[in-house]
Amino acid sequence: MLKKQKEELVRNMTESFGSAELMVVTRHSGLTVAEMTDLRRRMRAAGVTFRVTKNRLAKRALEKTSFADIQPLFSGPTAVAFSTDPVAAAKVAIDYANENGKLSVLGGMLGAETLDEAGVDALAKLPSLDELRGRIVGLLQAPGSKIARLLGEPGAQLARVFSARGDSG
């Protein structure tokens, strides 16, 4: 790879890493092409970018971002998953690592917080941003539906009384 190409690659990685909220570093030794394709497909479906990069170039790109503290994790066959959703990359990486022992999570970083494998695992157990939004919408709709049910209840009770009287008489 030419020096110019490497510089362009580092620049692109720096931009990508700079816009991420979460970064998870994984070791993928032993994964077949089919397994790696499946992992990439799952990552893409969750809105996560997954890259296998040269460690030296990744470290150089990380120097210019808030993720500089995880540079020591880049040794050996590593790949990085990053996303703007603060949970998505961790969820997909941990789920796949639990299914396939050939992928291991080395650690990661959320904002300014460095995470070890246990930290990434704990993060993966949190609900995703979409799940939280759904819960909030449910909570906001609940009072309205309860009020509508309460307003309709007196009429329903009266109808049940008349129905019971009609059946007995």
N, C-alpha and C positions, 0 to 999 in steps of 0.2 A: 504494500500500500504506500503510495506516495505521501510525502510530508504534507502537501496541500490537502489531500484527501483526509488525512488524519486530523488536520486542523479543522476542517469542515465538520467532520464527525464529532469532534470534541465540542465545537460550537453548537451543533444541533442537540447533543446530549445535555449540555449546560442549559439550553433553553427549555428542554423537556423537563429536566430535573427541577429547574427553578419554579415551574408552575405546579409542581406536585405538592400534595399535603403529606402523603405517606410514601415511604420507600421501604421495600422488603428485599433483603439480599438472600438468595438461595444458592444451594449447591446442587447441581443436576447431574452428577457423574453417573453414568450407567443408563440414562434414559434413552430409549430407542427413538427413532425419528417419528414413529407413530405416536408414542407417548408424549413427545415434545410438541407435536402438532395438536394433540388433544389438550394439553396444558395451555398452549397459546390460544386455542379456540375458547376455552373457558375464561381465560383472562380477558380476551377481547369482548366476550359477551357481558362481562361484569364492568366494562369500561376501564379496564386496567391495561397499561402498556407493559409488556414483558420483553426484555432485551437480554440477549447474551452478547457481552462485549469483552473486549480486551481489558484486563484489569488495569493496566497502566493508563489507558485512555479514559476509562471510567473514573479513576482517581483524579486525573487531571481535570475532568469535567466537574467533579464534585467539589474541587477546591474553590470554585467560584459560586457555590450555592450554600444554602443553610444546612446541607447534608454532609458537610466536610468531615464530621466526627465519625462517620461509619466507614471511612477509607480502609481501616485495618481489616475489615471483613472481606475485602477483595483480594483473595489469594486462592489459587486453584481454580477449578472449573466453576465459576460463579455466573449467576444471572440476576438481574434486578427487575423487580416488579414495582411500578409506581402508579399512583392514581391521585386524582383530586378529591375523591371520596376518602375520608379518613379511615375507612374500615375495609373497603372492597379488596384491595390488594392482599391484606392479611387474611381475609376470609378464604379467598380462592387458593392462596399459597398453602395455608394450613390444611384446608380440605383435601387438596391434591396430595400433600405430603402424608396425610393420614391414610389415603388410599394406596399410594405408591411409595414404598420405602426408599426408592432411588432419589427422591427429591427431599432435601432437608432444608429447613429454614435456619439461617445463621443468625439473623437479627434484623434490625431495621431502625427506622427513625420516623417519628411523628412530630412534625413541627420542629421544635428544638429539643425534644425528648428522645434520647437514644434508648432503643429497646433491645433486649436480648431475646432469645427464642421464646422464653416463657412470657415476656411482655407482648410479643407478636401474637402468641396463642391467646392471651387474655383479650387482646384487642379484637381478634377474630370472633370471639364469643359475643361481642356487643352487637346490637341490632344495626343494620345498615341505615344510611341516610333515608332511603325510600321507606323502610319499615317505620322509622321514627316519624316521618311525615304522615304516613297512614294512621299511626296511633294518634297524632295530634288532630288530624281531621276527624277521627272517630270521637275524640274527646270534645271537640267543638260542636259536633252534630248531636251529641247525646242530650244536652239540656233542651234543645229545641224539640226533639222527638219525645222527651219526657213530658214537656208542657203540652204538646198536642195530644198525648195519650191521656193526661189528666183532664184536659178540657172535654174530651170525648167520653170520659168515663161516666159522668152522671146520666147522660142520655142512654148509654149502653146498659147501665143498671136498671133504669126505668123500663127499657125494652125487655130485659130479662124477667122483671116482675110481671109485666103484662103477658109475656109468653108463658110463664109458669101458671098464672091465673087462668089463661085460656086453656092450657093442657089439663088442669085439674077440674075445670068446671063444666 
